[in-house]
Amino acid sequence: MSFPADLELSGRSVLVCGAGAPALASIRGLLDASARVTVVGTAPVATILNLAERGRLKLVERTFRLDDLVGFSLVVPANGDAGLDSQVVELAKRTSAPCVLPIGATRQTGEPQAGSVILVGGGPGDPGLITLAGLEAVRRADVIVCDRLAPLSILQHAKPAAEVIDVAKIPRGPHTSQNRINEILVEKAQSGHTVVRLKGGDSFIFGRGGEEWQACAAAGIPVTIIPGVTSATAAPALAGIPLTHRQLTQGFTVISGHVPPGHPASTLDWAALARLNTTLVIMMGVATLPAITAELIKHGLAAGTPAATVADAGLPSQRAVFGTLADIAEQSRHAEISPPAISIIGAVAGFRGDDHDPS
């Protein structure tokens, strides 16, 4: 669902009625337009809970009431149910509250599709960075299974009848298990639907796309893979950091920081990583960055090596902090960086946006 092009949203106080997956496209579009968003609804999905925890929006967990309309410059019905949304519109009329239904919000019955699954890498967050093939898949999907790192405003291009299912995994918070996600993909495809699994970045780079492909293949479900722009390369680029530079480094290495050095589940050779002389890109390493940087210094990587952390790459809330290997963890903590974020360690991290001299 999208909003009229001439509707000024920046700085406006907007009430979204509905906290389920059908509200995700409207909420993401409002946030991208710099609106001040309040969401009221029961049983909020994990992505909305996460946005509230991060201070991106205010969440009121209860059934919508007439007095909720007071004090807002705009009301957006987004329950995904035509009957409920019509009730909100009628209440808004009674109180003369300005109300807008996102374009395409009314659901219609679509043509039946052959059962299949399309794994779509949505890119780092900016809806402009999804591929044309990925966007077309979203447009023709009957069911869209998405998470919080997907470019959620892309959902405005889904057909009105499309079912949106939120399966967000919040770090140390609410989540849908991978097994359940696999089951949803198979169940919906077996019901004859075209199912799009919309993820952030690229499905096959720390995205468990391989596991989803295996589960569908085992059930005899046809699967199409549409690669995405991985945040491992996009986040540094959006912050003005080239991962390679012919005068500085001849390669880059991407690793997961999900578990720290010394953890039984860690399979990385940190001593080798410290000697590689390539740019080191650390994904999912916000919590473990202090341990990682200490381990790299322990194995000989210079403490003064330039480093940076980029958060919310591709979104209006994108931020970057710069420092050295010795202090980037503290710099990131001081800046209150939270996932999703990527850290870059190496000479190229000395770049500062348009500054072309990393020295």
C-alpha positions in Angstrom: 0.0 0.0 0.0 1.2 3.5 -0.9 0.0 7.0 -0.1 -1.0 9.8 -2.4 2.1 11.5 -3.8 0.9 14.9 -2.8 0.3 14.0 0.9 2.9 15.7 3.1 3.9 13.3 5.8 7.2 14.7 7.2 6.8 15.6 10.9 3.1 14.7 11.0 1.6 12.8 13.9 0.0 9.7 12.3 -2.1 7.0 14.0 -2.0 3.6 12.4 -4.9 1.3 13.3 -3.7 -2.3 13.2 -0.5 -3.9 14.5 -0.5 -7.1 12.4 1.5 -7.9 9.3 -0.9 -6.0 6.9 0.2 -2.8 8.6 3.9 -3.2 7.9 3.9 -1.6 4.5 2.1 1.5 5.7 4.2 1.8 8.8 7.5 1.5 6.9 6.3 4.0 4.3 5.3 6.5 7.0 8.7 6.1 8.8 10.6 6.5 5.6 8.6 9.8 5.0 9.7 11.0 8.5 6.2 10.9 10.0 5.7 10.5 13.8 3.9 7.2 14.0 1.7 5.7 16.7 0.4 2.2 16.3 -2.7 0.9 18.1 -3.7 -2.7 17.9 -3.7 -6.1 19.6 -1.2 -9.0 19.1 1.5 -6.9 17.4 3.9 -8.8 15.1 7.5 -9.0 16.0 8.7 -6.4 13.5 6.4 -3.8 15.0 7.5 -4.7 18.5 11.1 -4.3 17.4 10.5 -0.9 15.9 8.8 0.2 19.1 11.7 -1.0 21.2 14.1 0.9 19.1 12.1 4.1 19.5 11.0 4.3 15.8 7.3 4.4 16.8 4.9 4.4 19.7 3.0 1.2 20.2 -0.3 1.0 22.1 -1.3 -2.7 22.6 -5.1 -2.8 22.8 -8.3 -2.6 20.8 -8.8 0.6 18.9 -11.1 3.1 20.6 -12.8 6.3 19.5 -10.7 8.5 21.8 -7.6 7.2 20.0 -8.4 9.6 17.2 -7.8 12.7 19.3 -4.6 14.6 18.7 -3.5 13.1 15.4 -3.2 14.9 12.1 -3.8 11.7 10.1 -5.4 8.3 10.7 -4.4 5.3 8.6 -6.6 2.1 8.8 -4.3 -0.8 8.3 -5.9 -3.9 9.8 -5.9 -5.8 6.5 -9.6 -6.5 7.0 -12.0 -4.4 4.9 -14.7 -4.5 7.6 -12.4 -3.4 10.4 -10.8 -0.7 8.3 -14.3 0.6 7.2 -15.2 0.9 10.9 -12.1 3.0 11.5 -13.1 5.2 8.6 -16.6 5.7 9.9 -15.4 6.6 13.4 -13.0 9.1 11.8 -15.8 10.7 9.9 -17.8 11.1 13.2 -15.0 13.0 14.8 -13.9 14.8 11.6 -10.5 13.3 12.0 -8.6 13.2 8.7 -8.3 9.6 7.5 -6.6 8.1 4.6 -6.7 4.5 3.2 -3.4 3.6 1.6 -3.8 3.1 -2.2 -4.7 -0.5 -2.9 -5.7 -1.3 0.6 -8.9 -3.0 -0.3 -8.4 -6.7 -0.9 -9.7 -8.5 -3.9 -9.6 -12.1 -5.0 -6.7 -12.8 -7.2 -6.3 -15.5 -9.9 -5.1 -18.8 -8.6 -1.4 -19.5 -9.2 0.6 -22.7 -9.3 2.2 -23.6 -6.0 5.8 -22.4 -5.8 8.2 -20.5 -3.7 10.4 -17.6 -4.7 13.3 -16.7 -2.5 13.8 -12.9 -2.9 16.8 -11.0 -1.6 15.5 -7.6 -0.9 18.7 -5.7 -0.5 19.9 -3.6 2.5 16.7 -1.7 3.3 16.4 1.0 0.7 13.4 0.0 -1.5 15.3 1.4 -4.5 17.9 -1.3 -4.1 15.7 -4.4 -4.7 16.2 -5.9 -8.1 13.6 -5.6 -10.8 13.1 -9.3 -10.7 12.6 -9.2 -7.0 10.0 -6.4 -7.3 8.1 -8.3 -10.0 8.0 -11.3 -7.7 6.5 -9.3 -4.9 3.9 -7.8 -7.3 2.6 -11.2 -8.4 2.8 -13.1 -5.0 -0.2 -14.6 -3.3 1.6 -14.9 0.0 4.6 -12.8 1.2 6.6 -14.1 4.1 8.9 -11.3 5.3 11.0 -10.3 8.2 12.1 -7.0 9.8 15.2 -6.6 7.6 13.3 -6.8 4.4 12.5 -3.5 2.5 9.0 -3.4 4.0 7.8 -0.4 2.0 8.1 -2.7 -1.1 4.9 -4.4 0.2 3.0 -1.4 -1.2 3.5 -3.0 -4.6 1.9 -6.3 -3.6 -1.5 -7.0 -5.0 -4.4 -6.2 -2.6 -5.3 -9.8 -2.2 -1.8 -10.8 -1.1 -1.4 -12.3 2.4 1.5 -10.9 4.4 3.1 -13.0 7.1 5.7 -11.5 9.5 8.3 -14.0 10.6 10.8 -11.6 12.2 13.6 -12.8 14.4 14.4 -10.2 17.0 17.9 -10.5 18.6 17.2 -11.8 22.2 13.5 -11.2 21.6 10.4 -12.5 19.8 11.1 -14.7 16.9 9.6 -17.3 14.5 11.7 -20.5 14.5 13.4 -21.4 11.2 11.5 -24.8 11.2 8.2 -22.9 11.4 9.2 -20.6 8.6 10.1 -23.6 6.4 6.7 -25.1 7.3 4.8 -21.9 6.3 6.6 -21.8 2.9 5.7 -25.4 2.2 2.1 -25.2 3.5 1.2 -22.1 1.5 2.8 -23.4 -1.7 1.0 -26.8 -1.3 -2.2 -24.8 -1.1 -1.5 -23.6 -4.6 -0.1 -20.2 -3.9 2.9 -18.4 -5.3 4.9 -17.7 -2.1 7.6 -15.0 -1.9 10.1 -15.2 0.9 11.2 -11.6 1.2 14.4 -11.1 3.1 16.9 -8.4 3.6 20.2 -8.5 1.8 20.8 -11.7 -0.1 19.0 -14.9 0.9 22.1 -17.1 0.6 24.5 -14.9 2.6 23.9 -15.5 6.3 20.2 -15.5 5.4 19.3 -19.2 5.8 18.0 -19.2 2.3 19.8 -22.5 1.7 17.8 -24.1 4.5 14.5 -22.8 3.1 15.4 -24.0 -0.4 16.2 -27.5 1.0 12.9 -27.7 2.9 10.9 -26.8 -0.1 12.8 -29.1 -2.4 12.3 -32.0 0.0 8.5 -31.3 -0.2 8.6 -31.2 -4.0 7.9 -27.5 -4.1 9.5 -25.6 -7.1 11.8 -22.9 -5.9 13.2 -19.9 -7.8 16.1 -17.9 -6.4 16.3 -14.1 -7.0 19.6 -12.8 -5.6 19.8 -9.6 -3.7 22.3 -6.9 -2.9 24.0 -8.1 0.2 24.3 -5.7 3.1 27.9 -7.0 3.5 28.9 -4.9 0.5 26.0 -2.3 0.4 26.4 -1.0 4.0 30.0 0.0 3.6 29.3 1.5 0.2 26.4 3.5 1.4 28.7 4.9 4.2 31.3 5.9 1.6 33.7 3.0 2.4 35.1 1.0 -0.5 35.8 -2.6 0.6 38.7 -2.8 -1.9 41.1 -0.1 -3.1 44.1 -0.9 -5.3 46.4 1.1 -3.2 45.2 -0.3 0.1 43.8 -3.9 -0.1 43.3 -6.6 -2.6 40.3 -8.3 -1.1 37.7 -8.5 1.7 36.5 -11.2 4.0 33.0 -11.4 5.3 32.3 -13.2 8.6 29.5 -13.7 11.1 30.0 -12.3 14.6 27.0 -14.1 15.9 29.1 -15.9 18.5 32.3 -14.4 20.0 35.9 -15.9 19.8 36.3 -18.8 22.1 32.6 -19.8 21.9 32.1 -23.6 21.3 30.1 -22.7 18.2 32.8 -20.5 16.7 34.6 -22.1 13.8 36.7 -19.1 12.7 40.5 -19.0 12.8 40.9 -15.5 14.4 44.7 -15.7 14.2 44.5 -16.2 10.4 42.0 -13.4 10.1 44.3 -11.0 11.9 47.1 -11.8 9.3 45.0 -11.8 6.1 45.6 -8.1 5.2 42.2 -7.8 3.7 39.2 -5.7 4.7 37.3 -7.5 7.4 33.5 -7.2 7.3 31.7 -8.4 10.5 27.9 -9.1 10.3 25.7 -9.7 13.3 28.5 -8.6 15.6 27.0 -5.7 17.6 27.0 -7.6 20.9 30.3 -9.4 20.3 32.4 -6.6 18.8 34.4 -6.0 22.1 35.5 -9.6 22.2 36.2 -9.7 18.4 38.4 -6.6 18.4 40.3 -7.8 21.5 40.9 -11.1 19.8 42.2 -9.5 16.6 44.6 -7.3 18.6 45.7 -10.3 20.6 46.7 -12.0 17.3 48.7 -9.1 16.0 46.4 -6.8 14.1 47.4 -3.3 14.8 45.2 -1.5 17.4 45.3 1.6 15.3 43.8 -0.1 12.2 40.9 2.1 11.0 37.4 0.7 11.7 33.8 1.7 11.3 30.3 0.5 12.2 27.3 1.2 9.9 23.8 0.8 11.3 20.4 0.8 9.5 22.1 0.9 6.1 19.9 2.1 3.3 17.3 3.5 5.7 16.6 7.2 6.6 17.9 6.3 10.1 21.3 5.1 8.7 24.3 6.1 11.0 28.0 5.4 10.8 30.6 5.7 13.5 34.4 5.7 12.8 37.3 4.8 15.0 40.1 2.3 15.3 40.3 -1.4 16.0 41.0 -0.5 19.6 38.0 1.8 20.2 35.4 1.0 17.6 33.5 -1.2 20.1 33.3 1.6 22.6 32.5 4.1 19.9 29.6 1.9 18.8 28.4 1.4 22.3 28.6 5.2 23.1 26.5 5.9 19.9 24.0 3.3 21.1 24.3 1.3 17.9 21.9 -1.6 17.7 21.2 -4.3 15.1 21.1 -4.3 12.2 24.7 -3.1 11.9 27.9 -4.1 10.2 31.5 -3.3 11.2 34.4 -2.8 8.8 38.0 -3.2 9.9 40.9 -2.3 7.6 42.6 0.7 5.9 39.6 1.5 3.7 37.5 2.3 6.9 39.6 5.4 7.0 37.4 6.9 4.3 34.8 9.4 5.4 32.0 9.6 2.8 33.2 12.0 0.1 36.7 12.1 1.6 38.9 10.4 -1.0 42.0 10.4 1.1 41.9 7.6 3.7 45.2 8.7 5.2 
